[in-house]
Amino acid sequence: MREHFDRAMLHARLLGLDLERTARALQGLPAYLRDLARLRSGERAGFPIRRLYPCLGDRFEGAGNVSEHYFYQDWWVARRIFERAPRRHVDVGSRIDGFVAQVAAFREIEVFDLRPLALDVPTIRFRQVDLMQRHPELDGCCDSLSSLHALEHFGLGRYGDAIDPRGHERGLEGLHHLLEPGGRLYLSVPIGEQRIEYNAHRVFAVRTLLALFAGRFQVETFSFVDDANRFHPGVALAAAEVERDFGCHYGCGIFELVKVG
């Protein structure tokens, strides 16, 4: 029953209807009206009320809302890059207003993405690139590379890319070409029961990822965010846990990989 409810909530959000947010807003409406009356009847210290801008559900939320997997992966990988201080770091498809901004605060970062980017930040250099296509001129261009919550979208058409059932494989091959031998790739993708949730993303079985890495990358570290949004850093890839995808239905696997050869 809960699964059907969650699915209905998801479908409503995809249509632009956030029913949970609406419920919180209705819950907060009485307090909003009460406080507005108090503010209008009292001293406002020189600040007139020009218009109403209701924020009805914020009183029921925590001090900071962690956005599912993104907070942990962005913090973890940005910290690793800071510690390692690579010569040239390139990012493919990660969030500009999250991970890229964090790294750009302390060093230069180059961003490759299928979509255009209009942004004027001195420490962010941008190049429009489709990594499902071959770009020999970029082979071995960097010693450090990241792609966080991006590979699962390749070939599903969500961002205007061509439909390709093997888009994730072509994308991983493209990442492999960008990196020089011995260079590090920081990669995160959803993990759990293997499936496509069209056209949002793929979810990968961990064993599938390890098979894709074989011969290309050695796993240096593995961390993950579980279904309850708890972060587990530096976890061993024990066979039994790999087979059960570390208990995740929609978790986030974060890999630090070293290019072989």
C-alpha positions in Angstrom: 0.0 0.0 0.0 2.8 2.4 0.9 4.6 1.6 -2.4 1.4 2.6 -4.3 1.1 5.8 -2.3 4.8 6.8 -2.9 4.4 6.1 -6.6 1.3 8.3 -6.8 3.2 11.1 -5.0 6.0 10.7 -7.5 3.8 10.9 -10.5 2.0 13.9 -9.1 5.4 15.7 -8.6 6.4 14.8 -12.2 3.2 16.6 -13.3 4.1 19.7 -11.3 1.9 18.7 -8.3 3.6 18.3 -4.9 0.8 17.0 -2.7 3.0 16.6 0.3 4.1 20.2 0.1 0.4 21.2 -0.3 -0.5 19.2 2.8 2.3 21.0 4.8 1.1 24.3 3.5 -2.5 23.7 4.6 -1.2 22.6 8.0 0.8 25.8 8.4 -2.0 28.2 7.2 -3.6 28.8 10.6 -0.3 29.8 12.2 0.5 32.0 9.2 -2.8 33.9 9.5 -2.4 34.3 13.2 1.1 35.6 13.0 0.1 38.0 10.1 -2.6 39.5 12.3 -0.1 40.0 15.2 2.4 41.6 12.8 -0.2 44.0 11.4 -1.4 45.1 14.8 2.0 45.7 16.3 5.2 47.9 15.7 7.0 46.9 12.5 10.1 49.0 13.1 9.8 51.0 9.9 9.1 48.1 7.6 5.6 48.3 5.9 4.0 45.1 4.6 3.9 45.7 0.8 2.8 42.3 -0.3 2.1 38.8 1.0 4.6 36.0 0.2 3.4 32.9 2.1 6.0 30.3 3.2 3.6 28.0 4.9 5.5 24.7 5.3 9.0 25.9 6.3 8.2 25.7 10.1 7.9 21.9 9.8 11.3 21.4 8.1 14.7 21.0 9.6 17.5 23.6 9.7 18.9 22.3 6.4 17.3 20.0 3.9 19.7 17.5 2.5 18.9 16.8 -1.2 18.9 13.0 -1.2 22.3 11.8 -2.4 23.7 15.1 -3.6 24.9 16.6 -0.3 27.0 13.6 0.6 28.5 12.8 -2.8 29.4 16.5 -3.5 31.0 16.9 -0.1 32.9 13.6 -0.2 34.3 14.0 -3.7 35.1 17.7 -3.4 37.1 16.9 -0.2 39.0 14.1 -2.0 39.9 16.5 -4.8 41.1 19.1 -2.4 43.3 16.6 -0.6 44.8 15.2 -3.8 45.3 18.5 -5.6 45.3 17.1 -9.2 47.0 18.9 -12.0 43.8 19.2 -14.2 40.4 18.3 -13.0 37.5 17.8 -15.5 33.8 17.2 -14.6 31.2 15.6 -16.8 27.6 16.3 -16.1 27.6 16.9 -12.4 25.4 19.6 -10.8 26.7 23.1 -11.4 25.0 24.5 -8.3 26.3 21.8 -6.1 29.5 19.9 -6.7 31.0 22.1 -9.4 30.4 25.2 -7.3 32.1 23.6 -4.3 35.2 22.7 -6.3 35.3 26.0 -8.1 35.5 27.7 -4.7 39.1 26.4 -4.1 40.5 25.6 -7.6 39.8 25.7 -11.4 37.5 23.0 -12.8 36.7 22.2 -16.4 33.1 21.2 -17.1 32.0 19.0 -20.1 28.3 18.7 -20.7 25.9 17.9 -23.6 23.9 21.0 -22.8 25.0 24.6 -23.2 26.1 26.6 -20.1 25.8 30.4 -19.8 27.9 31.1 -16.7 30.7 33.6 -16.0 32.8 32.3 -13.2 36.6 32.6 -13.5 37.4 29.2 -12.0 34.9 27.3 -14.2 35.8 26.6 -17.8 33.1 25.0 -20.0 33.1 22.9 -23.1 30.0 21.5 -24.8 30.7 17.8 -25.5 28.6 14.7 -26.1 30.6 11.8 -24.5 28.6 9.2 -26.3 30.5 10.3 -29.3 34.2 9.7 -29.8 36.6 12.7 -29.2 40.2 11.5 -29.9 41.5 15.1 -29.3 40.5 14.8 -25.7 42.2 11.4 -25.0 44.2 11.5 -21.8 43.5 15.2 -21.2 43.3 15.0 -17.4 44.6 13.3 -14.4 41.4 13.7 -12.4 37.8 13.3 -13.5 34.4 13.3 -11.9 30.9 12.4 -13.1 28.3 12.5 -10.3 24.8 11.3 -10.8 25.1 11.7 -14.6 26.1 8.4 -16.2 22.6 6.9 -15.5 21.0 9.4 -17.9 23.1 8.7 -20.9 21.1 7.4 -23.9 17.6 7.9 -22.3 16.8 11.2 -24.1 16.0 13.2 -20.9 18.5 15.9 -21.8 18.1 15.8 -25.6 20.6 13.1 -26.1 20.1 10.3 -28.6 18.3 7.2 -27.4 20.8 4.4 -26.9 20.2 1.3 -24.7 23.9 1.1 -24.2 24.4 4.8 -23.6 25.9 4.2 -20.1 28.5 1.9 -21.6 29.4 4.5 -24.3 29.5 7.2 -21.6 31.8 5.1 -19.4 34.1 4.5 -22.4 34.2 8.2 -23.0 35.2 8.9 -19.4 37.9 6.2 -19.7 39.3 7.9 -22.8 39.4 11.3 -21.1 41.6 10.1 -18.2 45.3 9.5 -18.4 46.7 6.2 -17.2 46.8 6.2 -13.4 44.4 9.0 -13.2 41.4 9.0 -10.9 37.7 8.9 -11.7 35.1 9.9 -9.1 31.8 8.3 -10.3 28.4 8.1 -8.6 25.2 6.4 -9.9 22.0 5.1 -8.4 22.4 1.5 -7.0 19.7 -1.1 -6.3 17.6 -3.6 -8.3 18.7 -3.1 -11.8 16.1 -1.2 -13.9 15.3 1.9 -16.0 12.8 4.4 -14.6 12.0 6.1 -17.9 13.0 8.7 -18.8 14.6 9.7 -15.5 17.5 7.3 -15.0 18.9 3.9 -14.8 19.5 2.1 -11.4 22.5 -0.2 -11.5 23.2 -3.5 -9.7 26.6 -3.1 -8.1 27.8 -6.3 -9.8 27.0 -4.8 -13.2 29.1 -1.7 -12.3 32.1 -3.9 -11.2 31.8 -5.9 -14.5 31.9 -2.6 -16.4 35.0 -1.4 -14.5 36.9 -4.6 -15.1 40.0 -4.1 -17.3 39.4 -0.3 -17.3 39.4 0.8 -13.7 40.6 -0.5 -10.3 38.3 0.4 -7.4 40.2 2.4 -4.9 37.3 3.2 -2.5 33.6 2.6 -2.4 31.1 4.5 -0.4 27.3 4.7 -0.6 24.2 6.5 0.6 21.4 4.1 1.6 17.7 4.4 1.2 17.3 6.2 4.5 19.8 8.8 3.3 22.6 7.6 5.6 26.2 7.9 4.3 28.6 4.9 4.6 32.1 5.9 3.6 34.9 3.5 2.7 32.9 0.2 2.6 34.5 -3.1 1.6 33.0 -4.7 -1.5 32.2 -8.0 0.1 30.6 -10.4 -2.3 27.4 -11.0 -0.2 26.8 -7.2 0.1 27.5 -6.7 -3.6 24.8 -9.3 -4.5 22.2 -7.6 -2.4 23.3 -4.1 -3.6 24.1 -3.2 0.0 20.4 -3.3 0.9 19.5 -0.4 -1.4 16.4 0.0 -3.6 17.4 3.5 -4.7 20.8 4.2 -3.1 23.8 6.1 -4.4 27.1 4.3 -5.0 30.2 6.5 -5.0 33.3 5.0 -6.5 36.9 6.3 -6.5 38.5 4.6 -9.5 42.0 4.5 -10.9 42.5 4.0 -14.6 44.4 0.8 -15.4 47.4 0.7 -17.7 
